[in-house]
Structure formats: structure tokens, C-alpha cells
Amino acid sequence: MRRKGILIVISGFSGAGKGTLIKRLTAEYDGYALSVSATTRQPRPGEEDGREYFFLQKEQFEQKIKENGLIEYACYCDNYYGTPRDYVESRLAEGRDVILEIEIQGARKIKEQYSDALLLFVMPPSAAELRHRLVGRGTESGEVIEKRMKRAAGEAEGIEEYEYIVVNDDLETCVRQLHEIITAAHNTPQRNREFIENIRTELEGEK
Amino acid sequence: MRRKGILIVISGFSGAGKGTLIKRLTAEYDGYALSVSATTRQPRPGEEDGREYFFLQKEQFEQKIKENGLIEYACYCDNYYGTPRDYVESRLAEGRDVILEIEIQGARKIKEQYSDALLLFVMPPSAAELRHRLVGRGTESGEVIEKRMKRAAGEAEGIEEYEYIVVNDDLETCVRQLHEIITAAHNTPQRNREFIENIRTELEGEK
């Protein structure tokens, strides 16, 4: 079977460890590409254009919106953030699985346009563990932690829209699980139409 | 997450190697149980009641049909074959993944009753390879081989009703793939309702 790239959307509670998971997944296994977002916010020290983000001017970003050059976009704190279509599609065409870390609103927009996209939701083993991790970071104020826990309650409402959940208890196990789920997803009939049609045509000749 | 057993239906072309695959899967990995069918045909030498089949009298079998004691059944060559419901359900209750090798008509009946059942379809890498294997067995006449190839063409029409296809090219790879697909299937939101509800309740308390 010729393997086509899958667009993979990863969502999950803040504090569930999505970032670390994705970093490990792409480092340990071949065939993945990370989507690079476009943004109008200023680069921070050490950030490089085309690596952390594509840094655009507001006018450039709005031009991209007009041209349908973004799969999805949103505005936070007066800055645009979005997913450039050409970058994602060229990686998929290479046969790579493209990973997008995004929230549920973005995930929905992606599923509308790419029905074959794979939607994954990362969860902590429990709400208590989520709080424990947020506190353990030591970088968040009590107020921010409360806000994140409340947001998690809202995010939890959309879990059924995802195809798989992954529980991040042990990091190693979770990375392997993530990879296995994605590998399995390559084996749906919908993602192997060409292979199935070929074998059908061959079998028709046998009739 | 507490792991519940999944009812796994394995179909595929005759000659695709389903039997060998299933034998290897259940031998190499824990947590599986093979469904044992009931039949009214005579036991063959070496066959044991409750191992290869549950051997029943015609009246006993028809009584089971009446009592809704069979998940599905069919009649071939004047003999009944069917899947006893209690055997399957008690294995599932133990948390085991129960494997059922069955054709598409049976697979449909199972999906109607067990919407969480996982339907897998085993394929050869090509029609030419399928013919090659059937010929290679040396036990089938030319006529039987032609019949099986024709049947495969019919069976190929239903592939989209299955959730995953597995290509049996290399046996070892295929057994591992099968196991990974089943492992991944345990991670759908539908199969983890209790875990998701628990975390929601916990998070509600945070609001």
C-alpha cells in the first residue's frame, strides 16, 4: 500500500503535556512533520522565522485570509494565529503525517475541510493530576491555575468529537501509544481507496 | 482507564491467511479469547467439544435460536453454524478481546447488536498473490480455486463496511499490526465513556 500522509490534529487540556509529547513523537519516529503556524505577533528572542512561526505583518496575514491560504485562523490578544495551507499540503503530498496542535474550534474547521484528518485528544489520568502538574510547574499563579482548570472543564465537553483519546500518565508509554494509533489510522479503508480499487479491478478480471 | 473487552470481527478473502494470523495473535499476546462456534455438523477425528466447536443436536441448536442465545447463525451444507452469546459475553465481561472469524453477513449482524464491535478485513497484497497462495496449497482443485477467486471478487465489495484493513504480506508484521490496531481501538472516546465521565465530574467540582 502506498502510504499517504495524514493530517493529525492534537488537542487536549493545557497541562496535559501536548507539547512534550509532540516533541518526543517527532524526534523518535520517522515520517512526521510539524505544522508551522503563521502569526502577526512579534518574534521573541531566539525565535526564527519558519521554525517557531512564520512571522507576518497584519496586512500579509489578512491577504492570506482573503486568498483562502489558511486552513484555520484565530485572533488572540490582538494578534492573528493561523495554519498556512500550502505548508501543510506540501508535507502531506510528500507522504508525511503532519501534526497540528490546536484547540477544538480549529479542530472542527479542519475536519470540515479535511474529512480524513485524525483528531486526537490528550488527557491527564485525572483532574487532580492535572492540577498537580499545573502547580508543579511553579510558573503559574494560583489565579492562572484556577482559570486553566475551569477552561479544562469546558474543553472536556468536546471530547467525543475526537477519534481517539490518549492518557498521558507515563510519557514513554504515551508517545508509543500516540504513534501506534496514528499507524493504525493508516489502515482504514477510507485511507486506502486506491489499493482497494486496484485489487477489485484485478479480481474483476478473475470473474 | 479500566479496559473493557472489545468484540473483534475478522473477515477476509479465503486464502488471505486469517486462521494463521488469529492463531499467532492469540498465542503471542495476552488478553485475547477466541470465540468458539456452535454447530450441528459431526465432530471430525481429533475435534473436541468446546474447543473447535460446541457440537449440538439440531433440536438443541434450534432451541438456542428461539432463546436468542446466538449472536448470529447460518446454514451451510445442511448444517447450522452459530456464535453462542453467553460464551462471548462472559469473555468480554472478563475484559478480554473476543475474536470472531466470520463472513460479511455475520459481521453485519454483529455490528447491529454490538455497535462497539471492531470490524477488521484481512487482504492479500494483490489478487495475483491470492491465486498464488491458493495454488501453492496444492490441496485445492483448479475448479475450487476459480470458485474462491470469484467469491473474493464478491467479498471485496463490502470492504468499506470494515473499520480497518490489514494486508497480510509478511506474517510477523501483520500479526503486530493487527495487535496495534486493536490496542488503538481501546482508546476511542466511545470505549472510555466511564473514564471521560469521571474526569468531567471531577472538573465540574473545579468550576
Interface residues (C-beta under 8 A of the other chain):
Chain A: M1 F121 M123 P124 S126 A127 A128 R131 E146 M149 K150 A152 A153 A156 E157 I159 E160 Y162 E163 Y164 I165 V166 V167 Q177 E180 I181 T183 A184 A185 N187 T188 P189 Q190 N192 F195 I196 N198 I199 R200 E202 L203 E204 G205 E206 K207
Chain B: M1 F121 M123 P124 S126 A127 A128 R131 E146 M149 K150 A152 A153 A156 E157 I159 E160 Y162 E163 Y164 I165 V166 V167 Q177 E180 I181 T183 A184 A185 N187 T188 P189 Q190 N192 F195 I196 N198 I199 R200 E202 L203 E204 G205 E206 K207
